Amino acid sequence: MAESKTDEAAPLHVVVFPWLAFGHIIPFLELPEQLAKRGHLVTFVSAPRNLARLRPVLPELKPRIRLAPLPLPAVEGLPAGAESTADVPPEKVELLKVAFDGLAAPFAAFLADACAGGEAGEGHDRKPDWIILDFAQHWLPAIADKHKVPCAVFLIFPASGMAFLGTKELNAAHPRSTPADFTVPPPWIPSPSCIAFRGHEAEWFARAWDPNASGVSDISRILETTHRCPLLICRCSHEVDGPLCSLLGDLHRKPVLPSGHLAPYDAARAAGVAAAADKDEETAGLMRWLDTQPARSVLYVAFGSEAPLSPEQVAALALGLELAGVRFVWALRQPVGEDPPELPDGFEARVSGRGVVRVGWVPQVRVLAHAAVGGFFTHAGMSSLVESFLFGHPLVMLPLFADQGITARLMAERRVGVEVPWLVDGGAAFASEDVAAAVQRVMVEEGEEGEVFRRNAGELKEVLWDTARQERYIDDLVEQLLQRRTME
């Protein structure tokens, strides 16, 4: 990592507090590890079961990363023991937000205790220099203000999604409410731009402005939190996100610091040597099957943990993979509290030998790292894309919700892959024939187009593995946190 003139300054003590989704918790853990590698202290706050489910922290970093459990209050209708979005079906996530808002008073008590030692405290007992929070804690900056602890919001959303959303002030000046409003770029994004939603994506985004069971909309949470925090951190880079990084600072009129992409380098490096340690026979069997396949011939299919596919979407996807005629591994999510998704009659027999369907958890980085894998069929969630970039895989993209559609547009414009088109006026539906056509465009070896996708994906791999550049983003971020802890 790059040395800086503040290397010898007193180490930071940073409280880190993510939203209750592992798609947020994981990058929120990557950031503290980077801070700890530089000698700084972190108190990582979450619900107890979430902390227990974290992957192990490197032994040499454990003394610098303290885990602080905050139990969630009981909420009517929320299953007992549910502490993350992985524990509940999508329709109950709004109840998690009710429980999360119930942490305001416990967090205030925690922060008062954390500040009791003042500047003279030692180690984790010293008053925090910063709180790094997520989008959802619109109530936290007011608590931090009482103790004179500055806040920074860490935005794991892509720069394109944050640019499309804009700021509290911009949305007041240019109100948007109907789905049609979100199918065109907003006036604050320079033209021409592909940053806009389509069809059902725009409908989902319009609903995100409506208050949920917590009484607050998701969009209001983001706008208020980014408005109240003096510093924004965005998981982006100039190499991948281009001028959008600078645009965010212009829009918010405050520092917006890129963190780099916080890619799981340790997991990627370990992927090639993990086979001997496989104790799960299903995983071992999957890896043995991949070992028998030709290089770069297998399409890995996975759509994240947040939005399960409907039965109709599962059927269309299955038939599309069958029509495409390529080898594949499909990590098929089982919705919480439901039976495994049903595949079309006879599907598994018809694709036997060239296709593997595994319901439940799949070691995604391990699979993406395998030499037999040559493409990634994804929902275009940013965490999954970063993992794919590490191995230079071209993309077939089926965005499902949130900012995924915007990300997919940009990846397609960059010619890293292709989108599966949604049916016009078909709601959240797509045709199996369109799935097959998109898969073949990316995975068929012959043809100039597939080679373009692979070359451009390879360029992103080079960007991600320029670890010196990625480290400099963290060094610059630390420099700003050190300088601004007294300014704020």
Phi, psi and omega in degrees: 000154183288141175279153177221167184289350180260011182303326185266003178290161178303136183295152176286152164240114187241129171269129182240129190219095182274164169293164189275052176222135183292339171295341173261318184300321184295308176294330176293336174278325178300319181296312176301325178297321177294321177294317181295325178298337180262013174090007183267162185253140183228135166250116187258117187254131171195180177290152189303315182293327177296317178297322180292336182266001178295147172294156182297139173276146178306136185307322183289345180262343185307318181298340183262350181243108179262134177265129183237105181282137171235105181296139178285143174288154176291140178228131180301128180094344178272125183302144178300135179084356179285121182229358178213167179296340177289345184264354186224153172290160185307325184289348179257002180298327179297332176288330173298324179292325174299313179296320181297318178296334176291353176276357183301310181292314176301322179293322178300319178293318178300315183292321177300318179292320180295331181270353186297328181286345179065194181292339184276353181297161181254142173056227181289352177274355178281147178307133180299142175277327183213154164244124175257114186243173181260183183294334196276343187269065179297341182272349189284319182305324179294323177294315181296323180301323182298332181254006179056044174249119182289153181244145169232132176267130179261113183264107178277353177291150180295155180302325180297318179294320179291325177293318179298320180293317181078200184245171177302317182291317181295322180288331174291324181282331182230072186296142176230138182217327183268157177306323181299330180297335185259006178266005176229152178297144177290161186294343181272359176261126182302142178268154353281157180209146176263006186281092179196162179265168177231145168041243185294334177299315180294324177296317178298315184293323178296321179293333180293348176273350182272139176301140176258199184300338179284348184088359183229138177280157177298321181295319178299322178300312182296312184297319182290319181294314179294330178291320187277335184275135181284347184220135177244139175241128182238133178284084183207177176208155178295330183289324181265318188261351174060221186292349179297329178301311180290325180300322181300318177297321179295319182292317185274345179056041176200166182297130172238109188260124173292138176263000196074189189259357175048048182292151180281072185297319182298316179295321180295318179292326182281343187301323183285346183242009186274347188301321183294339184265003182295116175259341177277116185295327178296316178295316179300319179294321178297315181293325177295321178296316177299325180300335183269357184264152178297157180300136175054032182256350188254134174265124176269130186240119179201142186234030173077184186249359189264326186230103179291151176285147175287162177305321179293322178291321177300316181295315180296321180294315180300311181295326176294317177297323178295315180295326184294330176074017181257164173286146181205156167238123183246114173272101188261116183287137173264118181302146181301129176075010181237165175289160177303146179300145179272132176265157179303147180305129175079359184301308185296326177292320183290331181257008182305134180097329179243349181225138178237127175249123177239117179275127180108202188288138174230137178289089193301314181297321178301315182292313180300330181283344187290141183296337181284341184277132182232004179193163185227120175263112195221161174281355180071027167292142191295323180297318178294321179296319179299318177297321179292320179304326182301335184243006172068037182270132170291161193240140158252127190238133175229081182295139186251319183196179178057223185274005187298325180296319178296317179299317179298320177304313184292321178294322177293319178297326179280356179060046172265347181175195184228155173265145166279124181287142172275148180294135178293129181059023180256012184065218180270063184227151177216161184263141179299327179295324179288326174300311182300317182296317180295317179299316182294324178300325183272322192262339181288127186295319183288151174106145183291324185298313179300323179293323177298314179301314182294320179295316181291323175296323177297326177294322177293326175300317179298322178298312183293326182272004167280073188294333177298319179292317178298322178295325181295327175300317179291319178301317179294322178297314179298318178304316180291320179297321179293315182293321189272353181295330177272324179299316184288000000 
